[in-house]
Amino acid sequence: MIKARRIVLCGVMIIAAVGVGLFVTIIAQDTQELQRHERLLKKEVAQDAERIKVLQAEWAYLTRPDYLVQIVSQVEGDGSDWRIMKGADMVASRDLRPVEASRLASASVDAGHQASKAQ
């Protein structure tokens, strides 16, 4: 009787050990997969950061006031009547009255209808 209990107990312990081993193996594999995914994401973030730096440099170059005046003069004439405004001047020079939501909705519907006709 005692031998049977020992055999059953040893069998249960072996099954438990195998179960714990499988569980640990599965967790280790999941951890490795997550670490690979993390490395890929870090690489993408670094590439995106580099692209952002390039785009910021390009934006700074293309929005130089002298360059903008040159572009405007090519399109609109000599550009002598143009002046460079600061952000606050641009906001102050615009009519910034609130617009009713119904006007915005009808404008977006009209724009979408015109875009679908153009295609």
N, C-alpha and C positions, 0 to 999 in steps of 0.2 A: 504494500500500500504506500509506504513512504517512497519507494523507488518510483512508483507511478507518478506521484506528486512531483518528485524531483525532475522526472523526464518531462512532464507537462510544463513545469516552471522553466526549465531550460529551453524548451521549445518556444514558449511565450517570449522569453528574453531574446532568443535568436530572432524571432519574427519582429520584435520591437526594435532590435538593433538594425536589422535590414531596413525597416521602415524609416527609422531616424536617418540612416545613411542615404536612402533615396531622397528624403526631404532635404537634407543638407546639399546633396548634389544638385537638385533642382534649384534651390536658392542660389547656389554658387553660379550656375549657368545664367540665371536671370540677372544676377549682379554683373557678370561679365558683359552681358548684352546691354545692360543699362550704361555701363562704363564706355562701351564702344559708341553708343548713341550720344553720350555726353561729349566724347571727343569730337564726333562729327559736328555736333551743334556748336562747340567752341570754335572749330575751324570755320564754320559758316559765319559765325558772329565776327570773327577776325576779318574774313573776306568782306563782309558787309561794312564793317568799320572802315576798311581801306577804300571801298567804293564811295562811301559817304565823304571821306576826305577829298577824293578826286572830284566829286560833284560839287563840294563846297568851293574848291579852288576854281573850278570851271565857272560856277555862278559868280564868284567874286570877279573873275576876269571879264565875263560877259555883261556885268552890270556896272562897269566903270562908267562914270558920267561922260567922259570924253568919247567913249565908244558908242554910248547910247545917242549922244548928239550927232555923231557921224551917221549912224543908222537912220535916225529921224531925218537928217538932211537929205539922205539919198531917197527917202520915200516922200517927204513933204516939201522938198525945196532946200533952201540954204540953211534953214534952222535958226535964222537970226531972231525970230520972234519966240523961240523956245527958251525957257529958263529952267534951271535945275531946282527942284523943290525938295524940301525935307519932308519926312513922313507926316509931321504935324501940319504942315502947310497943305498937304494933299487932303488930309481928313477935313481940315477947316474949309477947303474950297469946294467940297462936295455937299450936295443936298442930302442930309442924312435923316430924313423923316422916316418914321416907321411905315412899313408897308403892311397892308391887310393880308391875312393868310389866304383869303380867297383869290386875291390878285396873284399871289405866288403860285397857287395851285393851277390857276388858269394859264399862267405864263409857261409853267413846266409842261402842261398838257399840250399847249400850242407848239412849243419847241419840239416835243416828241413827235407830234403829228407832222410837222415840217420835216423833221429828220427822216421819218419813215417814207415821206413822199420823195425825198432826195435820193433814197436808195433805190 
